[in-house]
Amino acid sequence: MLANPFKLKKLGILGMNKRNIHYIGAQNDRKFYPLVDNKLKTKVVAQNAGIAVPKLLATIERQSQLRNLKNILAGLDKFVLKPAQGSGGKGILVIMQREGDEFIKPNGQRLQLRDIQRDISNILSGLYSLGGKPDVAMIEQLVEFDPIFDRYSYEGVPDIRVIVYKGYPAMAMLRCSTSESDGKANLHQGAVGVGIDMASGKSLFSVQHGSPITHHPDTGYDFSGLKIPYWEKILTLAASCYEVTHLGYLGADIVLDKNLGPLILELNARPGLAIQIANKAGAIHRYDMIDKQKGHLDVQERVKFSMKNFGTSEPNNK
């Protein structure tokens, strides 16, 4: 059934056209896009600002370096390979363990060195990059996710997507990997999106492929008991990306490492709209409330504002 446009407007649901024109186009100066479109640049800028990120282990910029890949990967039993300018989770390879010359993916598939060489070659050629431009392959330390998420993610690292509007964290969801998503926390590939209460970090609703679910499809655990630790710290980390990137509308993807705490995984200047489905709430009402704020608030003040106004007591969520 087609949704009634008048009902969607009343609910404050943000559509793609309005997002592109009134939020991405109006709030994000294109000269700052390279800071988030290139994950290497994001990592450097974040580190310079004192923002915690996963450790970069190696970069591969030329096809000729593939001859030395065995030495580059020497001693690395687990890691993540990703394109610096990729999007939508494409081109990301997660290696959970290693047995001799075999590299094992979250789903148990075993890869040889030549398989990884081929994946890197595809990255360098621009197969996954925005606009098909030549790219750089990044090898990052695999995040050891907090054991609190053991029940809610399958063979992969869950991440927390926070939409930040004018420096205010406005909406959040947890993205949990599944067997279908091959250990990646990407909704388009079959991961589960769990809406998160902005005041408490507790789960609200959960969806997969846009349809409501109550339990993880692989582990069978009920999402209703989920509560994310370090919640205010996570929102503070997301909100601080506003000053770093100068982007008024962005998505901050955060992971929770069991040893290092919250880390910025990557930033997105064109965050998707499915977060509204996971929260059963429209984003426009929250953005309008932020637009009405006067004066410049610091990061902590903005986080307090969002936790107070965008929690479950908000009429939008009832």
ZAKOL-461753 format. One record per residue (C-alpha): residue in one letter; x, y, z. Coordinates in steps of 0.1 Angstrom, whole numbers, plus 2048, in hexadecimal, padded with zeros to 3 digits. Example, Ala and Ser with C-alpha at 12.3 -4.5 7.8 and 13.67 -1.06 7.14 Angstrom:
! ZAKOL-461753
a87B7D384E
s8897F5847
END
This chain:
! ZAKOL-461753
m800800800
l80C8237F8
a81083A816
n7F9858818
p80E877812
f7F988C82A
k7FE873845
l82387183F
k825897841
k812897862
l82A87E870
g848893865
i85687884E
l87488483B
g87587A816
m8928787FE
n88B8977EA
k8878AD809
r8A589D819
n8BB8A47FA
i8AF8C87F6
h8A88D6819
y8C18C382E
i8DE8B4819
g8DE8D0800
a8D78ED818
q8EC8E2835
n90A8D1826
d9238E6813
r9318D07F7
k9558DC7FE
f9538C881F
y9478A780F
p96A89980A
l96E898830
v95387E833
d95386E810
n977863815
k97A84D834
l9A0853835
k99A878837
t97F873851
k99685F867
v9B2879865
v99A89686D
a98A88388A
q9AB879899
n9B889D897
a9998A88AA
g99E88E8C5
i9818788B9
a9878528BE
v98783D89F
p990818896
k9B6814891
l9C281686D
l9D97F8866
a9E37FE842
t9D980F821
i9DE8027FE
e9DE81D7E3
r9ED80B7C4
q9E87EA7B3
sA0D7E37B5
qA0B7E17DB
l9F67C17D8
rA167AE7D1
nA1F7B57F5
l9FD7AE804
kA0978F816
nA227A482A
iA087BF830
l9F07A783F
aA0B794853
gA00790877
l9DC79D870
d9C478387B
k9A579987A
f99F7BA867
v9877CD852
l98E7D682E
k97B7F481F
p97C80D803
a98483080E
q96983F7F8
g94F8237F9
s92B826804
g90E81080E
g9257F581D
k9317EB7FA
g9547DD7F7
i9597D781D
l9697B6826
v9697AB84A
i982790855
m97B781877
q997768879
r9B4758867
e9C0735864
g9E2732852
d9DD741830
e9B7742832
f9A376083C
i98175984B
k963770847
p947773861
n93175A84E
g94D74084F
q95874482A
r97D73F826
l99175680F
q9B4752800
l9CD76F7FD
r9C47717D8
d99F7787E1
i9A97957F7
q9C17A27DC
r9A37A17C3
d98D7B47DC
i9A87CF7E1
s9AD7D27BC
n9887D87B7
i98A7F37D2
l9A78047C1
s9968047A0
g9798177AE
l95F7FC7AC
y94F8077CE
s95882C7CF
l9418497CA
g9428527A5
g95883479D
k9788487A4
p9998357AC
d99982E7D1
v9AF8247EF
a9AB803803
m9AC807828
i9B47EB841
e9A67F3863
q9A77E2885
l9887CD88A
v9737DB8A6
e96F7C48C3
f94A7CD8CA
d93C7CF8ED
p92F7AE8F9
i90D7BE901
f9067BB8DB
d90E7958DA
r8E978D8D8
y8E07A88C0
s8F87A48A3
y90378688E
e927782885
g92F7A7881
v9327C8893
p9127DC899
d914801896
i8FF81F8A2
r8F4838888
v8ED85A896
i8DE875880
v8ED897889
y8DB8B687E
k8EC8D8884
g9018C789F
y8E38B88B1
p8E08928B3
a8BC88E8A5
m8B58698A0
a8C88488A5
m8C782389D
l8DC8058A4
r8E47F1884
c8E97CC88B
s8F97B4873
t8E8794868
s8F2775854
e8E2785836
s8F77A483A
d91779083C
g9227A085C
k91D7C3850
a9077DC862
n8F67E9842
l8D07EA83F
h8D07E681A
q8E37C581D
g8CB7B7837
a8D77C5858
v8BD7CD873
g8B67F187D
v8AC7F78A1
g89E81A8AA
i8AE8288CA
d89E83F8E3
m8B385F8E3
a8AE865909
s8B8842916
g8C982E8FB
k8AE8138FD
s8A08018DF
l87F80D8D1
f8767F98B2
s8897E2899
v8867DC874
q8967C8858
h8907D0834
g8787EB83F
s8617D2851
p85D7D0877
i86D7B388A
t8717AD8AF
h88D7938B1
h8AF7918A0
p8AA779882
d8CA76588A
t8CE7668AF
g8A97678B9
y8AE7818D4
d89379A8DB
f89E7BE8D3
s8877CD8EE
g8A07C890A
l8BC7DA8F8
k8CC7F8908
i8EC8088FB
p907812915
y91A832914
w8FC842903
e90386790C
k927862902
i91C8538E0
l9068718D9
t9218898E4
l93A8788CC
a92087B8AF
a91889F8B7
s93D8A98B7
c94089F893
y92D8BE889
e94A8D5893
v9628BD882
t9518BA860
h93D8DB85E
l9208C7851
g8FE8D085D
y8EE8AF854
l90188E858
g90086B864
a91A86087D
d92183A880
i92E8308A1
v93A80E8AE
l93F8038D2
d9607F28D8
k9627DD8F8
n9847EB900
l98480E8F1
g9608188F5
p94D82D8DA
l9608328B9
i95684689A
l95582C87D
e94C844861
l938863858
n91E86783D
a91388882D
r8F487781D
p8E5861838
g8C784C82F
l8A384E83A
a89D82B848
i8A683786B
q88384686C
i873823867
a888814883
n87D83089A
k85983288E
a85E85888E
g861873875
a881887875
i8738A8869
h8628B088B
r8848AD89C
y8968C1882
d87C8DD885
m8818DE8AA
i8A78E18A5
d8A18FD88B
k88F9118A6
q8AD9118BE
k8BE9338C3
g8E39398C9
h9009228C8
l9019058E0
d91F8F08E8
v9208CA8E2
q9158C0905
e8F88D9904
r8EC8CC8E2
v8ED8A88EF
k8D98B190E
f8BF8C38F8
s8BB8A48E2
m8B988C8FF
k89E8A290F
n8898A98F0
f88D88A8DA
g88786E8F4
t8698578F6
s854872908
e8548848E7
p8308858D8
n83F8788B7
n8488578C7
k82884F8D8
END
